[in-house]
Amino acid sequence: MEIKWTPSARRSLRQIRSIHFTQEETKRYKVELVRRIEQKVAVMLEAMPASEPSWQGTYRILGDKYKVYYSFSEDKRSCYIEALKHQYQHMD
């Protein structure tokens, strides 16, 4: 299965910043976060449907302190990471 990040999810990932860590440390954190998210999605697959009405038809996992919403292509060969939101961030 190929995991793809939508432009919206990539934009959210790029916006992760920290006042406590250097730019290099934050960059390494983001690389590791992507790896953990993709690994968890590959293991969970369709086990956790999103409960929010606006995300019907998608699935949700928690990766660190982020809600990760994803969906699959009809043939299940591709997975699309659609959104990455901090768990305390309001969801639309």
N, C-alpha and C positions, 0 to 999 in steps of 0.2 A: 504494500500500500504506500502510495506517495502522499506525504503531508505537505500541504501548500498553505501559505499565510496570505490572507486577503490584504489589499492595501490598507484597509482600516485597522486590521490587527497589527500590521507592521508599523503603522503610524503610532499606535498605542505603545508598542514596544520601544520605539525610538524616544518617546516622551518620558520614559522612566529615568528619573534623576535622583540623586541623593546629596544631601548637604553633609553627610557623615563620611562619605567615601570619595576617593579621587575619581577622575574621569576614567582612568584605566581600570580601577577596581569595579566601577559601575559597568563598564563594557564587558569585563569578564563575567560579572553577575548575569548580564543579559544573555550572553552566550550559553551559560550554564542553565539559566531559566528556560531558554528555548529547548535545550536538550532534554531537560526534565519533563517539560510539557509534552513534547513529541513522544517521549517514551511512555508517559502515562496515558496519552490518547491511544497509542498502539495497544496498550494492555486493556484499557477500559472499553474501547470501541463504543458500542451502543448501550452500555450498562446504565448510564445516568442521563436520562432525558431531562432537558431543561424544563423547569416548572413555570417559568414566567410566560404569560400569554404572548408577549411580543417576540419570544424566542421559540415558539412552537415549531416542532420539526427539527430542532437542534438538540445538541447534547452539551452537558456542562460538567467540568471538573474544576477542582481547586488546585492551583499550582502556586506554591508558596502562599502569598496573600492575594492572589489574583484569581478571579473567576474567568475561566476560559470556555468560550462557546465555540462549538464546531459542528460541522455537518459532513455528510458523505455524498459523493457522486452516486448516481443511480446504480452503477455497476460495482460500487464499493471499492474501486481501485484508487480513488483519490479521497483524501480527507481535507477539508478546508477549515483552517483556524479562522473564525470569523470575528471574534472579539476577545480582547484581553482587558479586563477591568479590575481595578483594585477592589477588594471585597467590600470596602466601605463606600465605594463610588456609586452614585445613583445610576440605575440601569433604565434605559428608555425602552 
